[in-house]
Every structure is written in C-alpha cells, then in structure tokens.
Amino acid sequence: MNISFNWIDELVGLREELSDPQVLAERLTMTAAAVEKIETVGAGLDGIVVSRVLETRPHPNADRLTLCKVDRGAGEVLDVVCGAPVIATGGLYPHVAPGGELPAGFRIESRKIRGELSHGMLCSEAELELGRDKGGIMRLADELEPGAPLAPALGLPDTRLTLDLNPNRVDLACHVGVAREVGGPPTPRDFGGAAWRPEWRDGESEAGGAGVTVRIEDLDRCPRYMAAVIRGVRVGPSPAWLAGRLLAVGARPISNVVDATNYVLHEYNQPLHAFDLARLSGAEIRVRAAVSGEPLTTLDGQEHKVAPEQTVIADRDRAIAFAGVMGGLDTEVTEDTVDLLIECASFDPSGVRRTRTRAGLSTDASYRFERGIDVHAQERALARCVELIVATAGGEADLIGLRAGPAPAPVPPIDVRVSRVNQVLGFGLDGAEVRAALDPIGFKALSDGEGGADGEGGAGGNGATDVLRISVPGWRTDIAREIDLVEEVARRVGYDAGAGQDRRFRPSAVPADRRVEKAARVRELLTARGLLEARSLSFMPEDFRGNRAVVPVPNPLSAEESCLRSAMVPVLLRRLEHNYARGNRNVRLFELGTVFAYAAGAGPAGEVDGTGRFEESGRIGAIIAGTRRPDHWSGPALDYDLWDLKEIAGSFADRLCGATLVPFDDAVALDATESGASLAGPWLSRGGFRAVKDGRVVGVAGVVDGASLDAPPWVAPAFALEFDLAAVEGRSVPAYRKTSPFPAVRRDLSMTVPRGVPAADIERAVREATSDLLRDVRLFDVYSGEEIEGGRLGLAWTFRFRAPDRTLTDQDVESEMSALSTALEKRFGARIRRS
C-alpha cells in the first residue's frame, strides 16, 4: 500500500522528530505496519516546465506525428515534433528543452525528425517516472502558467512509503488512517467550497429522488447503497495539487471527476464510482446477482460473460459494473459527460471476492471491500467526494441524497480493565495512561452512564475505577474483545516499555502434555540413530500393497487418497518408493502420526451395528534401507541388515516402552493392539521381532516384503518397525548415584561352553552370582577353531569391579571370580581356562 509523506504531513503536521521519512518509516514499522520500501517521487524534474501548446498541425512526412508550437513562458516559443495520438491546442503539458535531462539520465538535444527540427520534447508520465502511462503526453491542469517549474506545481518531490499491511489492518490503507497513527486526529484539506448537507431519502431496499431510483435486490450481497447526483460538470484535467497527490501514491490522473473518487479512496479508504447519468438506462441503479452469460465490458476494455455467483451494478436494461470491483465502459465518465451519479456502497466481502476472482480482476476497491470498510463513515466520504468534484469540475450537487438498505448497527463499546492491561503486558499503567494511549487513534473512554447496555453505566470517566468503557471506531473492524484493546495499548506504549521493570512471576503448575513428552522422547532416540522425521498426509489408497479393513473417506480428493491410513509403515513405503524413483537408495525415515481403524462392533461398512464408527490411535513408524554410511576409499559401505533394525527396535522397546523384544516366525499370529488396528501388516515378509509389554504386543519389526514395495533391482532390502505410541512411557527422573573415588579392578576369564548357549543368559547368570562390586560385564572374544572340541565355543569375558567406599583387595576380587566361575560351571557346563 502506497502512502505519500507530504500528504501525511498535510493532514497532521508531522512533529519535528518525524519530519524525516526514514524516521517516520521506522515509527510505522514498530507500531503499525512494516514499511517495505521508501522511494522518492518526482526527483530529477529540474528544467522541466509547464508549457502551452499554441498550435498543432500534421507532420508533412509522417502520418502519426504532429508539429506543435510550444510556449515555455517569457515569450520563448519552440517547435516540437510529438508522436502522441492526441494533443489539444491550448492544453498545458510538461516540456524539456534542448540540453535538459529526463529523470532516467537521458539527455535531450535538438534534432530533425523526418525532416522537421524538434527542439526538446513533450513528456509522458512514464518518461518523467511519475507513472506507467506511455500512450500519451501528460496533460496538466488549466490553471497553471507556462514557464512554471513542473515539480513544485505538482507538489513534488515527495516520498512514497510502501506498507506491508496485515489483513486485519485495512484501516491503514488510507492516508487518514496512517496520519491518525503518527499524529492524532487529522485535518483534511479544505476544498474551498460549500459543504454538501443533503436531505436523505431512505428506503429498506429502494430509494428514489433527484430523478434517480436506487434498488438493492439482494441485501446479503449489498447491505447499503448511497448515491448523489451532480449536474452541469465540466470534465477536464485535475488541478495540479490533486494530480500530484495521485502521482505520489502511484495512481494515474485521468480527469477531475475520476480523480476525485480516487482521492477520497486514498484519503478515507472508501471506494466510490462515478457514472455518466445520461448513459444510465431509465435513470435506475439496481444491485443484483448477475444473469448467466450477460455481457459486461469493464473500464480496462475487457469483455466478460458474467456468472450468477457474481454481483453486478445494473441499470434498467443491462449490467454496467462489477459490484465492488470495477465499473463498466458503457457508463464511464468522458469529456462529454455533464451529469453524474456518484456511488458509495458497502458490499459483502465474500461476494466481492467471488466476483473479482471469476472476472480475473484485482483492484484498489476490491482490496478494501474484501477486508472490510468503515460503514459508519460512508456518508462523510460521499459528501467529501461531492464537494471535491464541485470544487474542481463545477456543477451543482442535488440537495437530495439516496440511501437504500438499513443503517449500520452501532459498534458496542468494550470494557477494558486497567489491571488486566498491566497483568498481560507487565506494565505499570494507570487509567489516565491507558486512555492517553487509546484516545489519539479513535478509542474514546466514555463517561459514566454513556454507552452502557440495559442501563448499566460505563466506568472510566474519573480515572479512579479499574474498568474503562471504550468506544470502538467504525474503521477498526478487527477490534472485538478486551484483549484486542490490550494489544492496542501495548502497540501504542511500546512493546519494550516494560523491559526494565521487575514483575512478579509465578511458574505454571500445569504439567506438559504427555503426548508431547512421548513424541519428544521418540524423536530424541530415533534422530540420535540418524533417522529423519517425515510428515505425510493421513491418507492412502484403498488397497495399497494389500492393506485390509481401511476406513474410506466419504469424499476423497483422489484415488490415491481415498482411505485413512490404518498403519504407518505402508505410508512410509510410499516415501521409500519416491526416493527410489529418484535414484536415492539410502533412506532412513521415521514418522509419528495417527492411524484409524473401525471400532469394536463396527465393520468396514458398519454392517455390525450400522454406525461405521472408527477410532484413532497414535503410532510410530520407521524404515531404513541402503548403506550405513556413504561410500569411502577406506572401506566398503556395508548395507543395513536385520541386526541394525534389532538394535533400534530393542532400544525403543527397552528404553521407551519397558517392553521385551522377542523373535518370532509367524507374522500372521501377531495380536492387534487395543486400538483395533493390527501392527502386523502385510508389509512384513516373514518373522522378525515383536515387543511385548504386559502380555500385549506393542510393536513389531522386520524385513519389508519385496511384494509390498516397487523396488528396483539395485536396492538392498528394506527394514521397518511400527510401535504403539500409547506404550511409550513418560520420562522418569534418573536416580543420582555418587561416583566412587576408588580405583576399579579388571579381570578376564576364558571358557568354553556348549554351542547354542545365549551370551545374554551367561551375563545374567554372572550378575546373579556376584555382589554389587561387579560394575561391568563385556564379551570381547569368540573362538571356534580346531583346538576347541566339537560342539563347543570359546568365549572370553572381561569383568570390572569397584567398591564405593574402599580400595578392593585381591581377596575381594578373587572371591567374586570364584563365585561366578562356580555358577557358570554348574548352570551351563562351562569349562574355565585356568592359568
């Protein structure tokens, strides 16, 4: 949104500390809206003066060129060749003389054009960098004098601030709104004419008067429509100050009538439109839904076939404008226009959005209507526009004004507690300071009894009460609750106002959500093992790789998203295939999400109890494939295998779930979880591992069935796991144990045991046979050479002993070693190698 610095200064008289555009931009960014860009408008116009065209005649050697005699003032008359399609004799235009420069740095010299000498040039908006119009020479106001410097005549140079507005702050899309933020109540320019105070003709949906009838056929599309009639206008160029204001904000001056509507738009944020009254069939205005296929040519020359969901402005016979978007070419104001009808209306935001989207248009008017205008200020905006047109184009405004539709409802006041303001913000404000922050931007504190509901008085007049009753201005459509006013106070006082103040603080007693805590533990464990988290949609095809009993979506977006997922691994398989299709064989993914299954008693179509009810539960899925590490010259890159998966699944089961990981051979025999959705999906090729907790299967892990995966032949096997999130336990506080300051003693033991004895059973027996002096047990060698008799295996173990309160003696350690050796010999038939 473009804002003119000079215009703001004119409205409020900027204080000295804000007289620098850069400082003003910083102030706006900190308190209202971010300023994206600051640029100078009208720089480099030195030497360009107002000039009058005294005479025009065709170029003898070119059909599209015109020879002009140009008066630059002080008796200086030059011959200029011009290529504009229309040059009016007696009109005023900007001229740059030989030796001068355009803002872009292009130097102008006298030169022959098709045999005729041209001294300088008449300039367009684009050549002066004041607009984008390249099609014609810039016409200036008739009251200017030849020889006057162009820039001061237009109120230039100026500084343009481009604001990045939040959708809720459409009130800052106009100069009065911005001026209010930086300087308090603005004082708009006096146009020097009489105020327009009409006699209003009202109607619930229709109003007539001044020879015109206005009818709203659908109040939902257009809650309010007002109109004024002006007769006897003279359409022509706008005064220099008006053209300069529009150029400063990036708008193109068109004529005094059209420019007046645009000026009020940028001043008060109210879109208006001027119709040529003589071209309105039947002198009627109708706001209605469009008739399918009816034609409408908009002001930009585009032809449209409108649709019923669009809202149009029509006369008696045809559609003449898109409501709230753009006017029509058939009723546009031209130089021949004498009588006007000025429209000032409010339209339904969603209806405007539908209308402009279908039409493929986006305008200044639609931007404001879609975000909400101040319906309480429409009469003021219409009067302002009428007064400006009469002041610049002449004519006489009819003393009858039309208003169709109900009057807007008053905005209810909001009670704000000073104590609540300080509690939320951490400030130390009193009632007077809160009022001082809100009053300049239009939020007035009502006196006792004013604005109350059902006789209830509003507090806030004496400053002694904690509650202030605040009236909400119509332009702040985003303010609805007390907390909104608290935010306004923070914005006005400054978010950093309480930075140096110490305030009471009470830590929250609300514990963290257990699901969030569980998810954090899962992420911590899996990311530590090099897995990356995936985020997938909760949908899958109906029969993706043999999934059973999935929950269908009643209105799916596509066949690929026709059902809710019943497991996590099948969805991760799609991610794996996505990587395979792009040449990436190394994949390590996990995902936390929700799966869906039919509730007990409700089958896939609800045939058991007729409901089709389903329930959802949290799951963790993971998949690994490819190599453990990238290829390297120091050695081969080993592929993942089942034991890598076992380590991940075992750590998950033991550390997070308190479950036991056990092998199994029959995937079909796995039980379902309590959620009703089976953990053992068809993706599991054969046996693997299952995690059992309290007699219930809470997780599975194994090799992915090749039939469940569209995998190219060059990839290694894939491995996956899936766990029930409900089985993950909350984080327990670790018990502190003091580290012993005394040295540890290490002993090694070599033995042979029958093949088939699990090493885990040996470690368990060792710990049972020894005391708390034993701290660590580790198997460091396995041997099965010829020296070992058949059926046996050689194992070498290391043991570490340490006491918390003393240094161990040889007798202490030998006693422990003797106890564990005896236990191993008796339980496993171990043969201890003794030196």
N, C-alpha and C positions, 0 to 999 in steps of 0.2 A: 504494500500500500504506500503510495507516494504522498509525502507531506511537504509543503512549502514552508521554509523557515521564515520568509518575510511575511507570509500570511499569518502564521502563528504570532509573530511579533506584533502585527497589526491588531490581532484580536485581544491580546492580553498585555502588551507592552512588557516584553521579557526583561527580567531583572538583569543587572549588570553581570552577575555571576553566570547567567545563562545566555549571554549575548554572543558567545562563540558557538557555532553549530556543532562542533565536536563535543563541547561540554553538554549541550542540550541532548545530543545523541546518547551520551553516557548516562545522563539522568533518566532518559526514557527507557534505556535498556535495563537499568537497575530497578525501576519502579513500575513500568507499564508494559512495554513491548520491545523486543530486541530490534535494534536498528541494523539492518543488513548492509546498507551502503549509503555513503554520503557523496554527492556529486554536485558540481557547480553547473547551473543552468544559465546560459546567456553570456558565457565568457568568450572573449575573442571577437566581440562585435564592434570594436573601435574602428572608426572610419566608415561604418555602415550607417546610412542616414535615411530618413523618411523622404521619399521623392514622389512627385506627382507626374503622372503620365498626361502630357498635354495633347498629344496627337498620336494616332496609330494608323498605319497603312500596310498593305500586304508587301512582303518582300518580293522584288521583281524576279528573283531567280530561285525561289523556293516556296512551295505551296504552304508548308507548315510553319513558316517563320513570319514574324511581324516586325516592322520597323517602328520604333517608338521614339518620340521626343520627350525627354525626361527632365523635369525641373528639380534640381537638387537644392534650391533655395539660393538667396542672394544673387539672383539673376544668372546662375550657372545652369545652362541647358545643354544636354548631351544627347547624341544619337546612340540608341541601344538596339541591338538585334535580340529579339526574345522568341523563344520556342514554346511558350505556354499556349494552351489551347484558347484561353480567354484572357484578354487584357482590356480592362474598361477604361475608356477615355475619361480623365478626371479622377481616376482612382489613385490611391496612395499605396506605394509599395516600397520595400527596402531595396536600396541600391548601393553597390560597392563600386567606387571609382577606380580608374586605372592606377596601379601602384598599391592598391589595398589588398588585404588578405582575408580569406574566409576562415572561420574558426578551425578548420582542419589543416590550415597552413598553406592552402593553395593560393598562389599569387595571381592577381588579376591584372591583365595588360590590355591595351587597345589592340584589336586585331580585326582583320577582314573575315567576314563570314559570308560565303557565297557572293563575294564581290562587294559587299557593303561593310563599311567600317563601323565597328561596335566599340563604344567607349564604356568599359565596365559591364556590369550585368545586374539585372533584377533577380532577386533571390527567392528560393522556396524555403519552406520550413526545414527540410532535410539538409539543404546546403548551409543553413545557419545553425544546424544542430539543435533546433528548437522543436522538432517533431519528426514524424516519419513520412509526411506527405511530400512526394516527389512530383506529383502530377501537375501542380500549378504553382504560380507565384503567390507569395504570401500577401493577402490583401490586408491593409491596415485601416484603422478607424478614420472616419472622415474628419474628425475634429483636430487631427494632428496638422502641424505646419511643415511644409517642405524645408529640409535642412536640419530638422531636429534629429539628434542622435537617437538611434533606434533603441538601444538598451535602456536608457532612462525612461523613454516613452512607454516601454512595456513593463516598467518596474523591475528591470533586471540590472545586474546579475542577481540571481537568487541561489539558494542552496536547497537541493532536493534530498530529503531523508526517506529511505525506503524501509518501511517497517514490516517485520515478520509477525503477523498477528495470530494469536491463538484463536480458535473458533469461537470461544465464549466472549471475546473482547471485540465484537464488531463495532462497538461504540467508538473505538479508536480509528475507524476507517474514515473519519472526517476531521476537519480542522478544529471545529468547536470541541470535539471530544479530546483531542490531543492538547489543545490550549487549556482546557479545564484541568488536565493532569499536571501541567507545568506552571500554571499561573493563576488558577482560580477561575471564577465566573468570567467568561469572555464578553467583550463588547463588539458585536458585529458592525461592519461598515454601514454608515448612513448613506442611502442612495439619493437623498435629497428630494424625495417626492413625498406625497401624502400617503399615510398608512391605509391599507385596504382592510376595512372592517365590514364584512358583508352581512346581509340578512340571510341566515341559513334556512334552506328548505330541506327538511329531513324526511326520511321515509325508511320503513323497516327493510325494504329491499328495492325501493324505487323512489326517485326524487325527480321533480321537474321544476323548471324555472329558467329564466333568461333565454327562452326559446330553445331549450335543450332538455332531453329526458335521459336519465341515467337509470339503468336497471341491472340488478345483480340476480342472475338466475340460479346461482348455487353459492349460498353464503359460506359453505365449507371451503370453497376454493378462494373466495374473496370476501372476507368479513366486513370490509369497509371500502367505499369508493367515494371520493370527493372530487368536485370539478369546479373550475372557474372559467368564465368567458371574458375575453378581451377583444374588443372590436377596434378596427382602424389602425392597426400596427403598420410600421414600415420596416420590413425585414432588410437588414444590411449588415455590414461588418460591426463587430462588437467594439466598444470603447477600448482604448489601449490597455487600461488597467485590468479590465476583465479578460482580455485575450492573454495578457501577461500572466495572470493568476492560473489560467488553464494550462498555458505552456509550461509553467513551473512544475505542475504535477503530472505532466506527460500527456495531457489531453489536447486534442486538436480543435482550435477555434473554428466554428462553422458559420454561425450567424448570431446576431444579438439575441434572438429568441431561443435557439437551441443552446447557446452558451449560458443563458440564464438558468435553464433547467440543470445543466451540468455544474454550474457554480453552486447552486443550492445542494446538489447531490454531494459535492466535496466539502461543503460548509456544514450542513446539518445531517448528512447521512440518509436523506430521504430521496429515493429515486422519483423523478417526475417525467412526464412526457407531454409534449405539445402536439396537438392535432390541428390540421387546417380545417376549421369548422365548415367551410364551404364544400369540402370533399367528404363530409360525413353524410351518408345517405339517410335522409329522414331526420337529420339533427339528433340522432339517437346514439347512445352508448349502451352496449349490452356486454356483460361479463358472463361467459358461458363456457361449457365444455365444447370442444371442437367437434365438428361433424366429420366423420371419417372421409378422408380424401379431398376435403375442400382445399382450394389453393390459397397460399399466402406468400407474398414476396416481401421479404424483410428489407430494412434500410440498407443493408450491405449488398443488395441485389440478388440474394439467393432465393430461389423458388422452392417452396416447401409444400408437401402434401401432408396435412396435419392429421393427427390420430385422436381418437376420443379421450385418451388419458391426458391430453394437453388442454390447457386453459387458454382461451383467446379473448381478446377485446374485439367486439364486432359492432358494426352499425346495423342499420335495418336489414341490409342485404347480404353482407359478407364479413368474413374475418379480416380485421385491419391491423392486428398486432398480436404478438405472443405476450400474454399477461406476465408482467414482472421480468421480462427478458429483453425484448426488442420490438420497436414499432415497425409499422409496415410502410412500404414505399408509396402505396396509393394515397395515403393521407399525410405525407411528410410536409413539413413547412418549407416553402420555397420563397424566392424573391417576390413572387406574385401573391403570396398569402396576405390577407387583410384581417381576417377574423380568426381567433384562436380558441381552442378548448384546452385547458391545462388539466391534466390528470394527476391526482395524488391519491394513491391507494395502498392498501395492505393486502398481500396475497399469502395463501398458505405456503409455508416453506417447502414442504414435501411436494406440493403441486408445482411450484416453480422449478424444483429440481427435476421432476419428471418432464416438464415442458421443455426445458433447455437441453436436457440430455437427449431426448428424442429428436430435437431440432439440430443438435450438434453445435450449440452456441454457448458462449460464456461471456457475460457482460458485467460491467460495474453494478448494474441494477440487480441482476440475478445473484451476484455475490452477496449483496446486502439482504435481499429478501430471504434467501436460503438460511441465513444466520439469525434473522430476527431484527426488525427495525423498531424504533420508538413510536408506537401507535398513538401515544399521547401528544406527540409533537407535530403531527401531520398538519393541523390547521396552521400552525406557525410557519411551517415550511412552505405550504401553499401560498400563504399571504406574502412571504418573503419573495417567492418566485414571481408572483403577480406584480409586486412593487418594483422588482428589478427589470421586468420586461417593459413596464410602462415608463420607467426611467431611461431605458436605452433604446426602445423601439417605438415609443409613443403609444397612442391609442388610449382607450378608456376601458377600465375594468367594470364589468357589470356589478352592481351592488347586491345581486342575488348570487349566493353560493349554494352548491348542491352537496348533500351528504346522504348517501344511501348505505344502509346497514346499521346495526346497533352501535351505540357508542361503546368504546372500550371500557372494560371494567377497571375500577381504580386499583392501584397496586397496594396491597395491605402492608402496613408498617411491620417492622421486625423488632422485637425486644432483644437487646444485647446487654449482657451482664459485664460490667467492668471487671469484676472478679474473675469471670470466665476468660476474658481477654488476657489478663495477666497470668492466669493459670496455664493457658495454652502457649502463650508466647514467651513467658518468663520475663516479662517487662514489669515495671512498677508504675503504671499509668493511673491517673485519676480520671474522673468523669469528664472534666474540662479538657484534658489532653486527648481523650478518645473523640470527643466532639470536634476538637480542632483538627484532628486527622481526617475526619469524615466530611466535615462541612464543605471544604473547598471543592470537592468532587461531586457535590449534589446530595449527599446523605445528610438530611437535616434532622436534628433532635427535636421532637415535638414537645410542646409544653404539656403540663398535667391536664389530662382530660381530652387532649387533642388526638384524634386518630384512633381512639380506643374502640373496641368491639363490645356491643351489648352494654354500653355504659361504663365499661372498665377503663379507667383513666390510664394514660401512658405516663410513665415516670421519665424524668430526665431533664426537667426544666431548671432545677435548683442546684444540681451538681452534688447534692448530699446523698442521693439514693444510688444504689448499686446498679439499677436497671435503667437503661436508656431506651426509649421508644424512638426508632429511627425510621423516617420515611424513605422509601426506595424510589429513586427517579426512574422514569419510564425507559430511559436509554440503557439501563443496566438490567437487561433481561436475564442475566446469569445469576443474580442475587436472589436467593430464596430462603436461606436459613441463617441462624445466628453465626454459624461457623464461617459463612461467606463474608460476613462483616468483620469477623476476627481477622480473616486473611487481608481484607482491605486495610485494617489498622496496621497490620504488620508491614504491608507494602508501603504505606504512606510514612510510617515512622522510620522504617528501615529495618531490614532483616538482621542487620548487625547491631541494632541498638542495645540488645541485651547481652552482647558478647562478654563484657567485663563485669557483669553482675553475678554474684553468688546467690543461687536459689536453692531452696530445699529440694532434695531429691529422694524419692523412695523407690528402691528397686522393685520390679514387678514380682509378685508371688505366683504368677501364672506359669506353670511348667511348660516346657517346649512340647509341641505335639509329638506324640510317639511315632507317628508315621514319618514325620520329617527326620526324627532322630534315627530311625531304622534306615531310611534311604541314605542318610549321610554315612552310616557305618558301611553300607553296601558299596557306595561309591569309593570310600576310602580303601577298602580291601581290594576291589577289582581294578581300580586305577593304579594301585601300587604294583599290580602284576602286568601292567602295560596295556590294559584294555581301554577302549574308548567308548564313551557313552553315546548311544544312538537315540534319536527321537523320531518315532514313527507314528503314523495315524493308527487309530484303533480299528481299522477295517482290513478285511481280507476277502479273497474270492470265496464263493460258496464251497468249492471242493478243491482247495489248494493243497495238492500233494496228499489227498486222502483224508483231510480233516473231517471229523464226524461231529454231528449234533451242534452245528454252529447256529448262532442267533441271527436271523435275517434282519436287514434294515428295511423298514416299510417303503421308504422312498430313496433308494440308493442313487448316488451321483453317477456311478458307472458299474459295469460288471466286475471290475477289479476291486470295487469297494462295496460289495453287495451284502456283506455279513460282518458282524462284530467278531473280533478275534477271540478264539477260545484258548489260545496258548501264545506264549511269547516267541518260542523258537521258530515256528513257521514264518512269522513276520520277519525275524532276523535272517531267515534263509533267503528271503527276497532281497534283503540288503546285501547278502553274500553274493547272490547271482548278479546284482547290479555291479558289484566290484569285479567279478569275474568277466563280465561283458566288456569291461574297460581295461582288461589286462592286469588287474591287481590281484595277485594270488595270496598276498599276506594280509589277513583280516583278523582283527581282534576287537569284537564289539560286545557290549552289554547294554541292556535296557531295563528300566523299571517302568512298569505300566500296569494297566488294568485288563483283566480278561473277563469274559462273560460266558455264563452257562445257564441252562434252564434250571429253575428251582425245582426242588423235590415236588413231584406230583404234576409237573407241567412239562409235557413233551415238546418236540420241535414245532408242533402246530397247536399246542395247548389242548391236545385231544384227551388228556387225562382229566384235567379239571376245568378245561375250557378257557383258561386265562392266558396261557402262553407266557407266564411270568418268568423272569430270569433274575439272576443276581450276579454281582460282580465282586471280584477279589483282586488283591494286589499280587503281582508276580515279579520275579527277576529272571531274565533270560540272558544267556551269554553264548557266544560262538567264537571259536578260534580255528584258524586254518592257515596253512603255509608254513613259513620258517620262523624259528625262534628269534633269529637275528638276521640282519642283511648279509649278503654275500661279502666275503672278505678274503684277501690273499692269505691270511694266517690260517685259514682252515675252512672246511665246508660249512655251509649253512644248514644245520640239521632241522628237519621238519618236526612240527609238533606231533606228539604221539599221545596214546591213551594215558600215559603216566603224567604228562603235563596237565591233562584235564583232571586226573585224580587229585593232584596236588591242589589245584584251585578249588575243586569241589570239596575236598577234605578240609581245607582251611575254612571254607564257607560254612560247612556243616558244624565243625568243631567250634570255631571262634565266634560265629554269629548266631547259630541256632541251638547249640548244645545238643546236636544230633550225632548219631553214629553212622559213618559211611561204610556200607557193606556191599560186596559184589553180588550180582545176580545174573541169571542166564535167560530168563523168560520175561520179555518186555510186556507181554500181554497180561501177565499175572499181577502187575502193579495195581494197587488200590488207587481210587480217586481221593483227592483232598476233600476237606469238608465243604469247599465251595461248590462241589459238584462237577467241576471241570477236571478231567484226568490230566495228571502230569505226564503220563507216558503216552505221548502222541505217536502217530505213525512215522515221525521223523527218526525214531530210534531204530537202528538197523538190527541190533542183536543185544546181547547182555551188556551191562555196564555197571554202574554203581547207583545205589539209592541211599538217601539219607533218611534214617528212621529216628523219630522222636516220640517217646511215649506210645510206642506201638503203632504209630501212624507214619506213612510215607510223606515227607515234606519236601523232597527234592529228588531229581534224577539227573544222571549224567551219563553220556556215552557217545559212541560214534554215530554220525549222521548217516542215515541210509542213503546210498547213492541214488536210489529211485526217487527220493524226496528232493533231489537237488539237480537242476540242469547245470551240471558242471562240465567244463571242457576236460579233455583227457590229460592235460598237462598239470592239473592241480593235485595237491596232496589231499588226503582225507580231511574231513571237517569234523570237529568235535563240539558238542553243545551240552549245556546244562540248563535246568529250569528249577527254581525254588519258589515255594510259597512265602510271600513277604510276611504273612502273619506269623510264621515260625521264627523270624528274626527277633532276637531278644534285644531289649534296651541295653544301652551301655552301662556296665557296672563300674563302680569306683574301685580301682585296683588297691589292694591292701599294701601298705608300706611295710617293707622288711629291711631292717638295717643290714648293710653290707659288713661282712666280717673283716676285721683288720688283720686277721692272722692268715698265714700262707696256706695254700692248698697243696695236697699231696696227690700225685698221679700214679696209678698202677695200671699195667697192661696184663691181659690174660688171653692166652691162646688155647683153643679147644677144638674138638671135632664133635659134631652132633649128627644124628640121622638126617638124611635129606627129607625135606618137607616140613621141618620144624620152623614155624614163622619166627623171624627175628623179633617181631613185636612181642611174642609170648615170652621169649628169653629175657627181654628188657623188663617186662612186667614182673617176672619171677625174681630178677635181681633186686628190684626195688622193694619187693615184699620181704626179701630175706635180709636186707640191710637196714641200718638205722638212718636217722636224719643227717648223719655225717656224709652220706653219699649225695653229691650235688648233681653230677652229670654222668650219663652213660652214652657211649658212642661206639658203633660198629665201624671199624676203619679198614678191615681187610676180609676178603672171602677167597678161599683157595680150594681147588678141586683137582689137583694134579695126581700123578701116578703114585706119589708117596702116600696118598690117603686111600685107605681100604675102601672097597666098593660099598656104595650105599651111604657113604658119609660125606660130610662137607666140613672144611676147615674154616673157622671163624676167629677173628682177632678183635678184642674189645679193649677200650680204654675207659678207666673209671677215675673220677676226680672227687676227693674227699676234703672237707673243710669243716672246722668247728667254729661256732660264733664267738667263743669265749676263751679259747686257748690254742696253743700250737699242738698239733697232733703228734703223737709218738709213733714209732714203728709198731709197737704192740697194738695201738688203737687200729691202725690200718690193717695189720695182718689179721686181727680178729674179724674185721669186716670182710676181707677177702676170703677167709676160711669159710665164713657163713654162706657167702654167695656161691662158692665153689661146691660146697656140700649140697646146696639146694639144686644146683643145675645137674649134678650127677644123679641125684635121686629122681628128679622130675623128668629129665629129658634123656638120661643115659649119656650125658656129656663125658668126654674123656679130656681131662685137663692136662695140658702140656706143662710139665714142671721142670725147671732148670736144675 
